[in-house]
């Protein structure tokens, strides 16, 4: 399901959270990206 930026503002907070959680769960894994600044994410395990 793809919701545009204007459509997501029309969702209730609960619906928006459900939508975002689904988007995160189904996001593609990025292994090598030259535009990704890796040191910014080096401590990401702290947030898991």
mmCIF entry with sequence, helices, sheets and N, C-alpha, C, O atoms, coordinates in Angstrom:
data_MODEL
# 
_entry.id   MODEL 
# 
_entity.id                         1 
_entity.type                       polymer 
_entity.pdbx_number_of_molecules   1 
# 
_entity_poly.entity_id                      1 
_entity_poly.type                           'polypeptide(L)' 
_entity_poly.nstd_linkage                   no 
_entity_poly.nstd_monomer                   no 
_entity_poly.pdbx_seq_one_letter_code       
;(UNK)(UNK)(UNK)(UNK)(UNK)(UNK)(UNK)(UNK)(UNK)(UNK)(UNK)(UNK)(UNK)(UNK)(UNK)(UNK)
(UNK)(UNK)(UNK)(UNK)(UNK)(UNK)(UNK)(UNK)(UNK)(UNK)(UNK)(UNK)(UNK)(UNK)(UNK)(UNK)
(UNK)(UNK)(UNK)(UNK)(UNK)(UNK)(UNK)(UNK)(UNK)(UNK)(UNK)(UNK)(UNK)(UNK)(UNK)(UNK)
;
_entity_poly.pdbx_seq_one_letter_code_can   XXXXXXXXXXXXXXXXXXXXXXXXXXXXXXXXXXXXXXXXXXXXXXXX 
_entity_poly.pdbx_strand_id                 A 
# 
loop_
_entity_poly_seq.entity_id 
_entity_poly_seq.num 
_entity_poly_seq.mon_id 
_entity_poly_seq.hetero 
1 1  UNK n 
1 2  UNK n 
1 3  UNK n 
1 4  UNK n 
1 5  UNK n 
1 6  UNK n 
1 7  UNK n 
1 8  UNK n 
1 9  UNK n 
1 10 UNK n 
1 11 UNK n 
1 12 UNK n 
1 13 UNK n 
1 14 UNK n 
1 15 UNK n 
1 16 UNK n 
1 17 UNK n 
1 18 UNK n 
1 19 UNK n 
1 20 UNK n 
1 21 UNK n 
1 22 UNK n 
1 23 UNK n 
1 24 UNK n 
1 25 UNK n 
1 26 UNK n 
1 27 UNK n 
1 28 UNK n 
1 29 UNK n 
1 30 UNK n 
1 31 UNK n 
1 32 UNK n 
1 33 UNK n 
1 34 UNK n 
1 35 UNK n 
1 36 UNK n 
1 37 UNK n 
1 38 UNK n 
1 39 UNK n 
1 40 UNK n 
1 41 UNK n 
1 42 UNK n 
1 43 UNK n 
1 44 UNK n 
1 45 UNK n 
1 46 UNK n 
1 47 UNK n 
1 48 UNK n 
# 
_struct_asym.id          A 
_struct_asym.entity_id   1 
# 
loop_
_struct_conf.conf_type_id 
_struct_conf.id 
_struct_conf.pdbx_PDB_helix_id 
_struct_conf.beg_label_comp_id 
_struct_conf.beg_label_asym_id 
_struct_conf.beg_label_seq_id 
_struct_conf.pdbx_beg_PDB_ins_code 
_struct_conf.end_label_comp_id 
_struct_conf.end_label_asym_id 
_struct_conf.end_label_seq_id 
_struct_conf.pdbx_end_PDB_ins_code 
_struct_conf.beg_auth_comp_id 
_struct_conf.beg_auth_asym_id 
_struct_conf.beg_auth_seq_id 
_struct_conf.end_auth_comp_id 
_struct_conf.end_auth_asym_id 
_struct_conf.end_auth_seq_id 
_struct_conf.pdbx_PDB_helix_class 
_struct_conf.details 
_struct_conf.pdbx_PDB_helix_length 
HELX_P HELX_P1 AA1 UNK A 5  ? UNK A 8  ? UNK A 5  UNK A 8  1 ? 4  
HELX_P HELX_P2 AA2 UNK A 13 ? UNK A 25 ? UNK A 13 UNK A 25 1 ? 13 
HELX_P HELX_P3 AA3 UNK A 38 ? UNK A 41 ? UNK A 38 UNK A 41 5 ? 4  
HELX_P HELX_P4 AA4 UNK A 44 ? UNK A 47 ? UNK A 44 UNK A 47 5 ? 4  
# 
_struct_conf_type.id          HELX_P 
_struct_conf_type.criteria    ? 
_struct_conf_type.reference   ? 
# 
loop_
_atom_site.group_PDB 
_atom_site.id 
_atom_site.type_symbol 
_atom_site.label_atom_id 
_atom_site.label_alt_id 
_atom_site.label_comp_id 
_atom_site.label_asym_id 
_atom_site.label_entity_id 
_atom_site.label_seq_id 
_atom_site.pdbx_PDB_ins_code 
_atom_site.Cartn_x 
_atom_site.Cartn_y 
_atom_site.Cartn_z 
_atom_site.occupancy 
_atom_site.B_iso_or_equiv 
_atom_site.pdbx_formal_charge 
_atom_site.auth_seq_id 
_atom_site.auth_comp_id 
_atom_site.auth_asym_id 
_atom_site.auth_atom_id 
_atom_site.pdbx_PDB_model_num 
ATOM 1   N N  . UNK A 1 1  ? 0.850  -1.176 0.000  1.00 0.00 ? 1  UNK A N  1 
ATOM 2   C CA . UNK A 1 1  ? 0.000  0.000  0.000  1.00 0.00 ? 1  UNK A CA 1 
ATOM 3   C C  . UNK A 1 1  ? 0.890  1.231  0.000  1.00 0.00 ? 1  UNK A C  1 
ATOM 4   O O  . UNK A 1 1  ? 1.818  1.331  0.802  1.00 0.00 ? 1  UNK A O  1 
ATOM 5   N N  . UNK A 1 2  ? 0.618  2.143  -0.873 1.00 0.00 ? 2  UNK A N  1 
ATOM 6   C CA . UNK A 1 2  ? 1.401  3.367  -0.975 1.00 0.00 ? 2  UNK A CA 1 
ATOM 7   C C  . UNK A 1 2  ? 0.494  4.555  -0.694 1.00 0.00 ? 2  UNK A C  1 
ATOM 8   O O  . UNK A 1 2  ? -0.514 4.756  -1.372 1.00 0.00 ? 2  UNK A O  1 
ATOM 9   N N  . UNK A 1 3  ? 0.857  5.328  0.298  1.00 0.00 ? 3  UNK A N  1 
ATOM 10  C CA . UNK A 1 3  ? 0.068  6.497  0.671  1.00 0.00 ? 3  UNK A CA 1 
ATOM 11  C C  . UNK A 1 3  ? 0.905  7.734  0.396  1.00 0.00 ? 3  UNK A C  1 
ATOM 12  O O  . UNK A 1 3  ? 2.077  7.798  0.765  1.00 0.00 ? 3  UNK A O  1 
ATOM 13  N N  . UNK A 1 4  ? 0.296  8.712  -0.253 1.00 0.00 ? 4  UNK A N  1 
ATOM 14  C CA . UNK A 1 4  ? 1.028  9.949  -0.530 1.00 0.00 ? 4  UNK A CA 1 
ATOM 15  C C  . UNK A 1 4  ? 1.170  10.767 0.749  1.00 0.00 ? 4  UNK A C  1 
ATOM 16  O O  . UNK A 1 4  ? 0.510  10.493 1.752  1.00 0.00 ? 4  UNK A O  1 
ATOM 17  N N  . UNK A 1 5  ? 2.028  11.761 0.701  1.00 0.00 ? 5  UNK A N  1 
ATOM 18  C CA . UNK A 1 5  ? 2.291  12.610 1.866  1.00 0.00 ? 5  UNK A CA 1 
ATOM 19  C C  . UNK A 1 5  ? 1.013  13.297 2.342  1.00 0.00 ? 5  UNK A C  1 
ATOM 20  O O  . UNK A 1 5  ? 0.807  13.428 3.549  1.00 0.00 ? 5  UNK A O  1 
ATOM 21  N N  . UNK A 1 6  ? 0.164  13.732 1.440  1.00 0.00 ? 6  UNK A N  1 
ATOM 22  C CA . UNK A 1 6  ? -1.077 14.398 1.842  1.00 0.00 ? 6  UNK A CA 1 
ATOM 23  C C  . UNK A 1 6  ? -2.052 13.401 2.437  1.00 0.00 ? 6  UNK A C  1 
ATOM 24  O O  . UNK A 1 6  ? -2.780 13.736 3.371  1.00 0.00 ? 6  UNK A O  1 
ATOM 25  N N  . UNK A 1 7  ? -2.081 12.182 1.914  1.00 0.00 ? 7  UNK A N  1 
ATOM 26  C CA . UNK A 1 7  ? -2.999 11.178 2.441  1.00 0.00 ? 7  UNK A CA 1 
ATOM 27  C C  . UNK A 1 7  ? -2.634 10.756 3.858  1.00 0.00 ? 7  UNK A C  1 
ATOM 28  O O  . UNK A 1 7  ? -3.520 10.510 4.676  1.00 0.00 ? 7  UNK A O  1 
ATOM 29  N N  . UNK A 1 8  ? -1.352 10.671 4.156  1.00 0.00 ? 8  UNK A N  1 
ATOM 30  C CA . UNK A 1 8  ? -0.941 10.212 5.488  1.00 0.00 ? 8  UNK A CA 1 
ATOM 31  C C  . UNK A 1 8  ? -1.354 11.218 6.566  1.00 0.00 ? 8  UNK A C  1 
ATOM 32  O O  . UNK A 1 8  ? -1.579 10.841 7.716  1.00 0.00 ? 8  UNK A O  1 
ATOM 33  N N  . UNK A 1 9  ? -1.449 12.472 6.198  1.00 0.00 ? 9  UNK A N  1 
ATOM 34  C CA . UNK A 1 9  ? -1.894 13.481 7.167  1.00 0.00 ? 9  UNK A CA 1 
ATOM 35  C C  . UNK A 1 9  ? -3.368 13.325 7.519  1.00 0.00 ? 9  UNK A C  1 
ATOM 36  O O  . UNK A 1 9  ? -3.813 13.830 8.549  1.00 0.00 ? 9  UNK A O  1 
ATOM 37  N N  . UNK A 1 10 ? -4.119 12.639 6.687  1.00 0.00 ? 10 UNK A N  1 
ATOM 38  C CA . UNK A 1 10 ? -5.541 12.434 6.942  1.00 0.00 ? 10 UNK A CA 1 
ATOM 39  C C  . UNK A 1 10 ? -5.799 11.234 7.851  1.00 0.00 ? 10 UNK A C  1 
ATOM 40  O O  . UNK A 1 10 ? -6.918 11.048 8.329  1.00 0.00 ? 10 UNK A O  1 
ATOM 41  N N  . UNK A 1 11 ? -4.780 10.428 8.089  1.00 0.00 ? 11 UNK A N  1 
ATOM 42  C CA . UNK A 1 11 ? -4.930 9.265  8.960  1.00 0.00 ? 11 UNK A CA 1 
ATOM 43  C C  . UNK A 1 11 ? -4.943 9.683  10.423 1.00 0.00 ? 11 UNK A C  1 
ATOM 44  O O  . UNK A 1 11 ? -4.356 10.697 10.802 1.00 0.00 ? 11 UNK A O  1 
ATOM 45  N N  . UNK A 1 12 ? -5.622 8.885  11.234 1.00 0.00 ? 12 UNK A N  1 
ATOM 46  C CA . UNK A 1 12 ? -5.557 9.115  12.675 1.00 0.00 ? 12 UNK A CA 1 
ATOM 47  C C  . UNK A 1 12 ? -4.147 8.741  13.137 1.00 0.00 ? 12 UNK A C  1 
ATOM 48  O O  . UNK A 1 12 ? -3.446 8.014  12.433 1.00 0.00 ? 12 UNK A O  1 
ATOM 49  N N  . UNK A 1 13 ? -3.722 9.221  14.297 1.00 0.00 ? 13 UNK A N  1 
ATOM 50  C CA . UNK A 1 13 ? -2.377 8.870  14.782 1.00 0.00 ? 13 UNK A CA 1 
ATOM 51  C C  . UNK A 1 13 ? -2.150 7.359  14.873 1.00 0.00 ? 13 UNK A C  1 
ATOM 52  O O  . UNK A 1 13 ? -1.065 6.875  14.552 1.00 0.00 ? 13 UNK A O  1 
ATOM 53  N N  . UNK A 1 14 ? -3.152 6.627  15.303 1.00 0.00 ? 14 UNK A N  1 
ATOM 54  C CA . UNK A 1 14 ? -3.015 5.174  15.412 1.00 0.00 ? 14 UNK A CA 1 
ATOM 55  C C  . UNK A 1 14 ? -2.852 4.538  14.037 1.00 0.00 ? 14 UNK A C  1 
ATOM 56  O O  . UNK A 1 14 ? -2.006 3.663  13.854 1.00 0.00 ? 14 UNK A O  1 
ATOM 57  N N  . UNK A 1 15 ? -3.652 4.970  13.078 1.00 0.00 ? 15 UNK A N  1 
ATOM 58  C CA . UNK A 1 15 ? -3.548 4.443  11.717 1.00 0.00 ? 15 UNK A CA 1 
ATOM 59  C C  . UNK A 1 15 ? -2.202 4.794  11.093 1.00 0.00 ? 15 UNK A C  1 
ATOM 60  O O  . UNK A 1 15 ? -1.615 3.984  10.376 1.00 0.00 ? 15 UNK A O  1 
ATOM 61  N N  . UNK A 1 16 ? -1.718 5.995  11.365 1.00 0.00 ? 16 UNK A N  1 
ATOM 62  C CA . UNK A 1 16 ? -0.425 6.419  10.831 1.00 0.00 ? 16 UNK A CA 1 
ATOM 63  C C  . UNK A 1 16 ? 0.697  5.557  11.396 1.00 0.00 ? 16 UNK A C  1 
ATOM 64  O O  . UNK A 1 16 ? 1.607  5.172  10.662 1.00 0.00 ? 16 UNK A O  1 
ATOM 65  N N  . UNK A 1 17 ? 0.645  5.251  12.686 1.00 0.00 ? 17 UNK A N  1 
ATOM 66  C CA . UNK A 1 17 ? 1.667  4.396  13.295 1.00 0.00 ? 17 UNK A CA 1 
ATOM 67  C C  . UNK A 1 17 ? 1.648  2.998  12.694 1.00 0.00 ? 17 UNK A C  1 
ATOM 68  O O  . UNK A 1 17 ? 2.702  2.426  12.417 1.00 0.00 ? 17 UNK A O  1 
ATOM 69  N N  . UNK A 1 18 ? 0.469  2.452  12.494 1.00 0.00 ? 18 UNK A N  1 
ATOM 70  C CA . UNK A 1 18 ? 0.351  1.122  11.890 1.00 0.00 ? 18 UNK A CA 1 
ATOM 71  C C  . UNK A 1 18 ? 0.932  1.140  10.483 1.00 0.00 ? 18 UNK A C  1 
ATOM 72  O O  . UNK A 1 18 ? 1.659  0.226  10.094 1.00 0.00 ? 18 UNK A O  1 
ATOM 73  N N  . UNK A 1 19 ? 0.615  2.173  9.728  1.00 0.00 ? 19 UNK A N  1 
ATOM 74  C CA . UNK A 1 19 ? 1.126  2.298  8.360  1.00 0.00 ? 19 UNK A CA 1 
ATOM 75  C C  . UNK A 1 19 ? 2.654  2.387  8.351  1.00 0.00 ? 19 UNK A C  1 
ATOM 76  O O  . UNK A 1 19 ? 3.314  1.701  7.570  1.00 0.00 ? 19 UNK A O  1 
ATOM 77  N N  . UNK A 1 20 ? 3.206  3.225  9.212  1.00 0.00 ? 20 UNK A N  1 
ATOM 78  C CA . UNK A 1 20 ? 4.656  3.413  9.247  1.00 0.00 ? 20 UNK A CA 1 
ATOM 79  C C  . UNK A 1 20 ? 5.363  2.141  9.701  1.00 0.00 ? 20 UNK A C  1 
ATOM 80  O O  . UNK A 1 20 ? 6.415  1.797  9.162  1.00 0.00 ? 20 UNK A O  1 
ATOM 81  N N  . UNK A 1 21 ? 4.803  1.440  10.681 1.00 0.00 ? 21 UNK A N  1 
ATOM 82  C CA . UNK A 1 21 ? 5.406  0.181  11.131 1.00 0.00 ? 21 UNK A CA 1 
ATOM 83  C C  . UNK A 1 21 ? 5.446  -0.838 9.998  1.00 0.00 ? 21 UNK A C  1 
ATOM 84  O O  . UNK A 1 21 ? 6.436  -1.551 9.839  1.00 0.00 ? 21 UNK A O  1 
ATOM 85  N N  . UNK A 1 22 ? 4.371  -0.908 9.210  1.00 0.00 ? 22 UNK A N  1 
ATOM 86  C CA . UNK A 1 22 ? 4.353  -1.828 8.069  1.00 0.00 ? 22 UNK A CA 1 
ATOM 87  C C  . UNK A 1 22 ? 5.397  -1.426 7.036  1.00 0.00 ? 22 UNK A C  1 
ATOM 88  O O  . UNK A 1 22 ? 6.073  -2.286 6.470  1.00 0.00 ? 22 UNK A O  1 
ATOM 89  N N  . UNK A 1 23 ? 5.534  -0.134 6.789  1.00 0.00 ? 23 UNK A N  1 
ATOM 90  C CA . UNK A 1 23 ? 6.529  0.349  5.826  1.00 0.00 ? 23 UNK A CA 1 
ATOM 91  C C  . UNK A 1 23 ? 7.945  -0.007 6.282  1.00 0.00 ? 23 UNK A C  1 
ATOM 92  O O  . UNK A 1 23 ? 8.775  -0.421 5.472  1.00 0.00 ? 23 UNK A O  1 
ATOM 93  N N  . UNK A 1 24 ? 8.218  0.152  7.569  1.00 0.00 ? 24 UNK A N  1 
ATOM 94  C CA . UNK A 1 24 ? 9.543  -0.174 8.108  1.00 0.00 ? 24 UNK A CA 1 
ATOM 95  C C  . UNK A 1 24 ? 9.797  -1.675 8.029  1.00 0.00 ? 24 UNK A C  1 
ATOM 96  O O  . UNK A 1 24 ? 10.886 -2.104 7.647  1.00 0.00 ? 24 UNK A O  1 
ATOM 97  N N  . UNK A 1 25 ? 8.793  -2.474 8.389  1.00 0.00 ? 25 UNK A N  1 
ATOM 98  C CA . UNK A 1 25 ? 8.951  -3.931 8.345  1.00 0.00 ? 25 UNK A CA 1 
ATOM 99  C C  . UNK A 1 25 ? 9.205  -4.444 6.936  1.00 0.00 ? 25 UNK A C  1 
ATOM 100 O O  . UNK A 1 25 ? 9.892  -5.450 6.760  1.00 0.00 ? 25 UNK A O  1 
ATOM 101 N N  . UNK A 1 26 ? 8.666  -3.772 5.938  1.00 0.00 ? 26 UNK A N  1 
ATOM 102 C CA . UNK A 1 26 ? 8.796  -4.232 4.555  1.00 0.00 ? 26 UNK A CA 1 
ATOM 103 C C  . UNK A 1 26 ? 9.828  -3.431 3.750  1.00 0.00 ? 26 UNK A C  1 
ATOM 104 O O  . UNK A 1 26 ? 9.880  -3.533 2.525  1.00 0.00 ? 26 UNK A O  1 
ATOM 105 N N  . UNK A 1 27 ? 10.630 -2.651 4.431  1.00 0.00 ? 27 UNK A N  1 
ATOM 106 C CA . UNK A 1 27 ? 11.659 -1.863 3.735  1.00 0.00 ? 27 UNK A CA 1 
ATOM 107 C C  . UNK A 1 27 ? 12.751 -2.783 3.200  1.00 0.00 ? 27 UNK A C  1 
ATOM 108 O O  . UNK A 1 27 ? 13.053 -3.817 3.795  1.00 0.00 ? 27 UNK A O  1 
ATOM 109 N N  . UNK A 1 28 ? 13.328 -2.400 2.089  1.00 0.00 ? 28 UNK A N  1 
ATOM 110 C CA . UNK A 1 28 ? 14.406 -3.197 1.515  1.00 0.00 ? 28 UNK A CA 1 
ATOM 111 C C  . UNK A 1 28 ? 15.699 -2.966 2.298  1.00 0.00 ? 28 UNK A C  1 
ATOM 112 O O  . UNK A 1 28 ? 15.940 -1.879 2.822  1.00 0.00 ? 28 UNK A O  1 
ATOM 113 N N  . UNK A 1 29 ? 16.515 -4.004 2.363  1.00 0.00 ? 29 UNK A N  1 
ATOM 114 C CA . UNK A 1 29 ? 17.788 -3.934 3.069  1.00 0.00 ? 29 UNK A CA 1 
ATOM 115 C C  . UNK A 1 29 ? 18.829 -3.289 2.162  1.00 0.00 ? 29 UNK A C  1 
ATOM 116 O O  . UNK A 1 29 ? 19.001 -3.697 1.013  1.00 0.00 ? 29 UNK A O  1 
ATOM 117 N N  . UNK A 1 30 ? 19.514 -2.291 2.679  1.00 0.00 ? 30 UNK A N  1 
ATOM 118 C CA . UNK A 1 30 ? 20.561 -1.607 1.911  1.00 0.00 ? 30 UNK A CA 1 
ATOM 119 C C  . UNK A 1 30 ? 21.907 -2.013 2.490  1.00 0.00 ? 30 UNK A C  1 
ATOM 120 O O  . UNK A 1 30 ? 22.208 -1.727 3.649  1.00 0.00 ? 30 UNK A O  1 
ATOM 121 N N  . UNK A 1 31 ? 22.710 -2.680 1.678  1.00 0.00 ? 31 UNK A N  1 
ATOM 122 C CA . UNK A 1 31 ? 24.011 -3.149 2.139  1.00 0.00 ? 31 UNK A CA 1 
ATOM 123 C C  . UNK A 1 31 ? 25.122 -2.191 1.725  1.00 0.00 ? 31 UNK A C  1 
ATOM 124 O O  . UNK A 1 31 ? 25.936 -1.790 2.557  1.00 0.00 ? 31 UNK A O  1 
ATOM 125 N N  . UNK A 1 32 ? 25.163 -1.830 0.479  1.00 0.00 ? 32 UNK A N  1 
ATOM 126 C CA . UNK A 1 32 ? 26.205 -0.938 -0.037 1.00 0.00 ? 32 UNK A CA 1 
ATOM 127 C C  . UNK A 1 32 ? 25.548 0.240  -0.742 1.00 0.00 ? 32 UNK A C  1 
ATOM 128 O O  . UNK A 1 32 ? 24.903 0.073  -1.776 1.00 0.00 ? 32 UNK A O  1 
ATOM 129 N N  . UNK A 1 33 ? 25.713 1.410  -0.187 1.00 0.00 ? 33 UNK A N  1 
ATOM 130 C CA . UNK A 1 33 ? 25.177 2.624  -0.807 1.00 0.00 ? 33 UNK A CA 1 
ATOM 131 C C  . UNK A 1 33 ? 26.225 3.719  -0.676 1.00 0.00 ? 33 UNK A C  1 
ATOM 132 O O  . UNK A 1 33 ? 26.529 4.141  0.440  1.00 0.00 ? 33 UNK A O  1 
ATOM 133 N N  . UNK A 1 34 ? 26.785 4.189  -1.786 1.00 0.00 ? 34 UNK A N  1 
ATOM 134 C CA . UNK A 1 34 ? 27.837 5.206  -1.714 1.00 0.00 ? 34 UNK A CA 1 
ATOM 135 C C  . UNK A 1 34 ? 27.345 6.537  -1.137 1.00 0.00 ? 34 UNK A C  1 
ATOM 136 O O  . UNK A 1 34 ? 28.150 7.351  -0.686 1.00 0.00 ? 34 UNK A O  1 
ATOM 137 N N  . UNK A 1 35 ? 26.042 6.756  -1.151 1.00 0.00 ? 35 UNK A N  1 
ATOM 138 C CA . UNK A 1 35 ? 25.497 8.006  -0.616 1.00 0.00 ? 35 UNK A CA 1 
ATOM 139 C C  . UNK A 1 35 ? 25.161 7.924  0.870  1.00 0.00 ? 35 UNK A C  1 
ATOM 140 O O  . UNK A 1 35 ? 24.802 8.929  1.482  1.00 0.00 ? 35 UNK A O  1 
ATOM 141 N N  . UNK A 1 36 ? 25.275 6.736  1.448  1.00 0.00 ? 36 UNK A N  1 
ATOM 142 C CA . UNK A 1 36 ? 24.971 6.547  2.859  1.00 0.00 ? 36 UNK A CA 1 
ATOM 143 C C  . UNK A 1 36 ? 26.214 6.851  3.685  1.00 0.00 ? 36 UNK A C  1 
ATOM 144 O O  . UNK A 1 36 ? 27.271 6.263  3.455  1.00 0.00 ? 36 UNK A O  1 
ATOM 145 N N  . UNK A 1 37 ? 26.098 7.756  4.634  1.00 0.00 ? 37 UNK A N  1 
ATOM 146 C CA . UNK A 1 37 ? 27.221 8.127  5.490  1.00 0.00 ? 37 UNK A CA 1 
ATOM 147 C C  . UNK A 1 37 ? 27.243 7.174  6.683  1.00 0.00 ? 37 UNK A C  1 
ATOM 148 O O  . UNK A 1 37 ? 26.558 7.404  7.680  1.00 0.00 ? 37 UNK A O  1 
ATOM 149 N N  . UNK A 1 38 ? 28.022 6.114  6.580  1.00 0.00 ? 38 UNK A N  1 
ATOM 150 C CA . UNK A 1 38 ? 28.033 5.028  7.551  1.00 0.00 ? 38 UNK A CA 1 
ATOM 151 C C  . UNK A 1 38 ? 28.329 5.454  8.988  1.00 0.00 ? 38 UNK A C  1 
ATOM 152 O O  . UNK A 1 38 ? 27.668 4.946  9.893  1.00 0.00 ? 38 UNK A O  1 
ATOM 153 N N  . UNK A 1 39 ? 29.287 6.361  9.260  1.00 0.00 ? 39 UNK A N  1 
ATOM 154 C CA . UNK A 1 39 ? 29.555 6.725  10.654 1.00 0.00 ? 39 UNK A CA 1 
ATOM 155 C C  . UNK A 1 39 ? 28.334 7.288  11.385 1.00 0.00 ? 39 UNK A C  1 
ATOM 156 O O  . UNK A 1 39 ? 28.249 7.209  12.610 1.00 0.00 ? 39 UNK A O  1 
ATOM 157 N N  . UNK A 1 40 ? 27.418 7.839  10.649 1.00 0.00 ? 40 UNK A N  1 
ATOM 158 C CA . UNK A 1 40 ? 26.198 8.353  11.265 1.00 0.00 ? 40 UNK A CA 1 
ATOM 159 C C  . UNK A 1 40 ? 25.387 7.232  11.897 1.00 0.00 ? 40 UNK A C  1 
ATOM 160 O O  . UNK A 1 40 ? 24.693 7.445  12.891 1.00 0.00 ? 40 UNK A O  1 
ATOM 161 N N  . UNK A 1 41 ? 25.474 6.023  11.314 1.00 0.00 ? 41 UNK A N  1 
ATOM 162 C CA . UNK A 1 41 ? 24.674 4.895  11.769 1.00 0.00 ? 41 UNK A CA 1 
ATOM 163 C C  . UNK A 1 41 ? 25.478 3.839  12.512 1.00 0.00 ? 41 UNK A C  1 
ATOM 164 O O  . UNK A 1 41 ? 24.974 2.741  12.747 1.00 0.00 ? 41 UNK A O  1 
ATOM 165 N N  . UNK A 1 42 ? 26.700 4.140  12.882 1.00 0.00 ? 42 UNK A N  1 
ATOM 166 C CA . UNK A 1 42 ? 27.546 3.106  13.477 1.00 0.00 ? 42 UNK A CA 1 
ATOM 167 C C  . UNK A 1 42 ? 27.028 2.637  14.833 1.00 0.00 ? 42 UNK A C  1 
ATOM 168 O O  . UNK A 1 42 ? 27.291 1.495  15.209 1.00 0.00 ? 42 UNK A O  1 
ATOM 169 N N  . UNK A 1 43 ? 26.311 3.458  15.574 1.00 0.00 ? 43 UNK A N  1 
ATOM 170 C CA . UNK A 1 43 ? 25.789 3.068  16.880 1.00 0.00 ? 43 UNK A CA 1 
ATOM 171 C C  . UNK A 1 43 ? 24.305 2.740  16.818 1.00 0.00 ? 43 UNK A C  1 
ATOM 172 O O  . UNK A 1 43 ? 23.587 2.918  17.802 1.00 0.00 ? 43 UNK A O  1 
ATOM 173 N N  . UNK A 1 44 ? 23.845 2.265  15.674 1.00 0.00 ? 44 UNK A N  1 
ATOM 174 C CA . UNK A 1 44 ? 22.419 1.967  15.525 1.00 0.00 ? 44 UNK A CA 1 
ATOM 175 C C  . UNK A 1 44 ? 21.980 0.840  16.451 1.00 0.00 ? 44 UNK A C  1 
ATOM 176 O O  . UNK A 1 44 ? 20.805 0.764  16.812 1.00 0.00 ? 44 UNK A O  1 
ATOM 177 N N  . UNK A 1 45 ? 22.904 -0.039 16.841 1.00 0.00 ? 45 UNK A N  1 
ATOM 178 C CA . UNK A 1 45 ? 22.544 -1.139 17.736 1.00 0.00 ? 45 UNK A CA 1 
ATOM 179 C C  . UNK A 1 45 ? 22.072 -0.627 19.088 1.00 0.00 ? 45 UNK A C  1 
ATOM 180 O O  . UNK A 1 45 ? 21.379 -1.350 19.804 1.00 0.00 ? 45 UNK A O  1 
ATOM 181 N N  . UNK A 1 46 ? 22.421 0.578  19.453 1.00 0.00 ? 46 UNK A N  1 
ATOM 182 C CA . UNK A 1 46 ? 21.966 1.166  20.712 1.00 0.00 ? 46 UNK A CA 1 
ATOM 183 C C  . UNK A 1 46 ? 20.452 1.335  20.699 1.00 0.00 ? 46 UNK A C  1 
ATOM 184 O O  . UNK A 1 46 ? 19.808 1.273  21.746 1.00 0.00 ? 46 UNK A O  1 
ATOM 185 N N  . UNK A 1 47 ? 19.889 1.546  19.525 1.00 0.00 ? 47 UNK A N  1 
ATOM 186 C CA . UNK A 1 47 ? 18.465 1.816  19.417 1.00 0.00 ? 47 UNK A CA 1 
ATOM 187 C C  . UNK A 1 47 ? 17.628 0.563  19.189 1.00 0.00 ? 47 UNK A C  1 
ATOM 188 O O  . UNK A 1 47 ? 16.400 0.647  19.152 1.00 0.00 ? 47 UNK A O  1 
ATOM 189 N N  . UNK A 1 48 ? 18.258 -0.588 19.037 1.00 0.00 ? 48 UNK A N  1 
ATOM 190 C CA . UNK A 1 48 ? 17.502 -1.827 18.794 1.00 0.00 ? 48 UNK A CA 1 
ATOM 191 C C  . UNK A 1 48 ? 16.970 -2.391 20.078 1.00 0.00 ? 48 UNK A C  1 
ATOM 192 O O  . UNK A 1 48 ? 16.309 -3.430 20.069 1.00 0.00 ? 48 UNK A O  1 
# 
